[in-house]
Amino acid sequence: MFNIPRKQIIVTLLLLGFSVSSWAQRDVVNQPNHDDLPYYLGMSIGVSNSFMNFKRSDRTFNPQDSTAASEIYPSSNFYYVLGLSGTLKLSTHLLARATPNLLIIGQKNIFTFKANLPPALATDTLSMNIPSTILHLPVNIKYQSDRYNFLGLPDLMRHYVFGGTMINFDLSANKSPTLRNISSKFRDPGGNFSNPIKGVDWGFEAGLGFSFYLRYATISPEIKFSYGLRDIKYTDNNNKILDNIDKLTSNFVYFTIHIEN
């Protein structure tokens, strides 16, 4: 479920620690007036893992139903994340932050399943895929600690937690899905199925991170958990496979690095 690449995260943090120790001067406080700024801006890069949750309907596993699935499982998907960040100071420790991001992936796998029909594929595991590019718009309240020494350097670092709401717009949600046979190269062009999921989702999110104050910029790696509250499954008679699901929600785990002025 939480399939964020651990090796890339570890390498990134090691390189960040090396950069901090290389760039900083041991007797100088970097950006001493940063806390006096009323606001600051930045950019974000990262990765995200999206995983679908759903409740199976009563008709699933019914061998008498030609459109029922004999097996059906949720899937996870890996996204690349690019975006901007803007932070407004409310008090010394309390801030408001908006971090609009673009989540990029080629094809999103909604779920894998085995269908009763067609007979030639009855024993094969299929996946239903759709193109996906998501505009992620979160607004958070951030609570940060005082700055403290790290690696023998004065006032180099602070940690923070945050939480808030989000809304997602899937810019490719009007595309038709395709079927892929996991055990072979079979691929259905998708003409027999209508749009499986809604293009708008909303929910809440929370996370934590650390800020490193370098000479000219602040680097903040963080992890965030985002939970969709809307049932994003379309009710459409042209997509019988979706009748095997009563409710479909989409959740995300993010690892992001913010680079701020």
C-alpha positions in Angstrom: 0.0 0.0 0.0 2.7 2.5 1.0 5.0 1.7 -1.9 7.1 4.9 -1.9 10.7 4.1 -3.0 12.7 3.9 0.2 16.1 3.9 -1.5 15.5 7.2 -3.2 14.3 8.8 0.0 17.4 7.6 2.0 19.8 8.7 -0.7 18.1 12.1 -0.9 18.3 12.6 2.9 22.0 11.5 2.9 22.8 14.0 0.1 20.9 16.7 1.9 22.9 16.1 5.1 26.1 16.2 3.2 25.1 19.4 1.5 24.2 21.0 4.8 27.5 20.2 6.4 29.4 21.3 3.3 27.7 24.6 2.6 27.2 25.9 6.2 29.8 27.7 8.2 30.1 26.4 11.7 30.0 29.8 13.4 27.4 31.5 11.3 23.6 31.4 11.6 22.0 31.0 8.2 19.1 33.3 7.4 18.8 34.8 10.9 15.9 37.1 9.9 13.9 34.4 8.1 11.3 34.2 10.9 10.5 37.9 10.5 9.3 37.4 6.9 5.5 37.9 6.6 5.4 35.3 3.8 7.7 33.3 1.6 7.4 31.3 -1.7 9.0 28.2 -3.1 8.8 25.1 -5.3 8.2 21.5 -4.6 9.4 18.2 -6.1 8.6 14.7 -5.0 6.9 11.4 -5.5 3.5 10.0 -4.4 1.8 6.6 -4.1 -1.9 6.5 -4.7 -3.9 3.5 -3.5 -7.6 2.8 -4.1 -10.0 1.6 -1.4 -13.3 0.1 -2.3 -16.1 -2.0 -0.9 -17.1 -5.0 -2.9 -20.8 -5.3 -3.8 -23.1 -8.2 -3.2 -22.9 -9.3 -6.8 -19.2 -9.9 -6.8 -18.2 -13.6 -7.0 -21.7 -14.6 -8.3 -21.0 -17.3 -10.9 -24.5 -16.9 -12.3 -23.8 -13.3 -13.3 -22.0 -12.9 -16.6 -20.7 -9.5 -15.7 -19.6 -10.3 -12.1 -16.0 -10.5 -11.1 -14.7 -13.8 -9.6 -11.9 -11.8 -8.0 -11.3 -8.0 -7.6 -8.5 -6.2 -5.8 -7.5 -2.5 -5.4 -4.3 -1.2 -6.9 -1.7 1.4 -6.1 0.0 3.8 -8.5 3.2 5.8 -8.5 3.2 9.6 -9.4 5.8 12.2 -9.9 5.0 15.5 -8.1 5.9 19.0 -9.3 4.5 22.2 -7.7 4.8 25.5 -5.9 4.4 26.5 -2.3 3.3 29.7 -0.5 3.5 30.2 3.2 1.9 33.0 5.2 3.0 33.7 8.8 0.2 33.9 11.4 2.5 33.8 14.4 6.0 32.7 15.4 5.0 29.0 15.3 1.7 29.0 13.3 1.6 29.4 9.5 -0.9 28.9 6.7 0.4 27.2 3.6 -0.8 26.4 0.1 1.1 23.9 -2.0 -0.6 23.3 -5.4 1.0 20.3 -7.2 0.7 18.5 -10.5 0.8 14.7 -10.2 2.0 13.0 -13.3 1.6 9.4 -14.4 1.1 7.6 -17.7 -1.6 5.1 -16.9 -3.4 4.6 -13.5 -4.4 1.1 -12.6 -7.8 1.3 -10.8 -8.0 -2.4 -9.9 -7.2 -5.9 -11.0 -9.9 -8.5 -11.4 -10.9 -11.9 -12.9 -14.2 -11.8 -14.9 -16.6 -14.6 -15.6 -16.7 -13.5 -19.3 -15.4 -13.6 -22.0 -14.6 -17.4 -21.7 -11.2 -17.0 -23.3 -10.1 -14.7 -20.5 -12.1 -16.2 -17.7 -9.0 -17.5 -15.8 -6.8 -14.5 -16.6 -6.2 -11.6 -14.3 -7.0 -8.3 -15.9 -6.4 -4.7 -14.9 -8.5 -1.6 -15.7 -6.3 1.4 -16.5 -7.0 5.0 -17.3 -4.7 8.0 -18.2 -4.2 10.3 -15.2 -2.8 13.7 -14.5 -4.0 15.2 -11.2 -4.0 18.9 -10.1 -3.7 18.7 -6.3 -4.8 21.8 -4.4 -4.2 21.6 -0.6 -4.5 24.3 2.1 -2.9 23.5 5.4 -2.2 25.0 8.8 1.4 24.4 9.8 2.8 24.3 13.4 6.6 24.6 13.6 9.1 24.3 16.5 11.9 26.8 17.4 15.1 26.5 15.4 17.8 24.4 17.0 21.3 23.3 16.5 22.1 20.3 14.2 25.4 18.7 13.2 27.2 21.3 15.4 25.7 24.2 13.4 23.7 26.9 15.2 20.0 27.3 14.5 20.2 25.1 11.4 17.0 23.1 11.7 13.4 22.9 12.9 10.6 20.3 12.7 6.9 20.8 12.0 3.6 19.2 11.6 0.6 20.2 9.5 -2.9 19.3 8.5 -5.7 20.6 6.4 -8.0 20.0 3.4 -7.4 19.3 -0.2 -9.2 19.0 -3.5 -8.0 17.0 -6.5 -8.9 17.5 -10.2 -8.1 14.6 -12.5 -7.4 16.3 -15.8 -7.7 13.1 -17.7 -10.9 11.8 -16.1 -12.9 12.0 -19.3 -10.7 9.4 -21.0 -12.0 5.9 -21.7 -10.3 3.0 -19.7 -8.5 0.1 -21.2 -8.1 -3.5 -20.1 -4.7 -5.2 -19.8 -4.1 -8.9 -19.4 -1.4 -9.2 -16.7 -0.2 -12.6 -18.0 0.1 -11.6 -21.6 0.2 -8.7 -24.0 -3.5 -8.6 -24.6 -4.9 -5.0 -24.4 -8.4 -4.0 -25.1 -8.8 -0.6 -26.8 -11.3 0.5 -24.3 -14.3 1.2 -26.5 -16.6 -1.1 -24.6 -16.2 0.8 -21.3 -17.2 4.3 -20.2 -15.4 6.6 -17.8 -15.0 4.7 -14.5 -14.2 7.4 -12.0 -15.2 11.0 -11.3 -12.7 13.8 -12.0 -13.1 15.7 -8.7 -12.2 14.5 -5.2 -11.8 16.1 -1.8 -10.7 15.2 1.6 -8.2 15.9 4.4 -4.5 15.4 4.9 -1.8 15.6 7.6 2.0 15.2 7.7 5.3 16.2 9.2 8.6 17.4 8.1 12.0 19.1 8.8 13.4 22.4 7.6 17.1 23.0 7.0 18.2 26.6 6.8 21.0 26.9 4.3 22.7 30.1 3.3 20.4 31.1 0.5 17.4 28.7 0.7 15.4 26.5 3.1 15.1 22.8 2.2 12.2 21.0 3.8 11.7 17.3 3.2 8.3 16.0 4.4 5.9 13.1 4.3 2.2 13.6 3.9 -0.9 11.3 4.1 -3.9 12.4 2.1 -7.4 10.8 2.4 -10.2 11.2 -0.1 -13.7 11.4 1.4 -15.8 11.4 -1.8 -17.1 8.3 -3.5 -15.4 8.8 -6.9 -17.1 5.8 -8.7 -19.4 6.6 -11.5 -22.8 4.8 -11.6 -23.0 3.9 -15.3 -24.7 1.0 -17.0 -22.1 1.1 -19.8 -19.4 -0.1 -17.3 -20.7 -3.3 -15.8 -17.3 -4.1 -14.1 -17.9 -1.1 -11.8 -21.1 -2.8 -10.5 -18.8 -5.1 -8.6 -17.9 -2.1 -6.3 -20.2 -0.2 -4.0 -17.8 2.6 -3.1 -14.4 3.7 -4.4 -12.1 6.2 -2.6 -8.6 7.3 -3.5 -5.8 8.0 -0.9 -2.3 9.2 -1.3 1.1 9.1 0.5 3.6 11.9 -0.5 7.3 12.4 0.0 8.1 15.9 -1.0 11.0 18.3 -0.8 10.2 22.0 -0.6 12.8 24.6 -1.7 11.9 28.0 -0.3 13.4 31.5 -0.2 
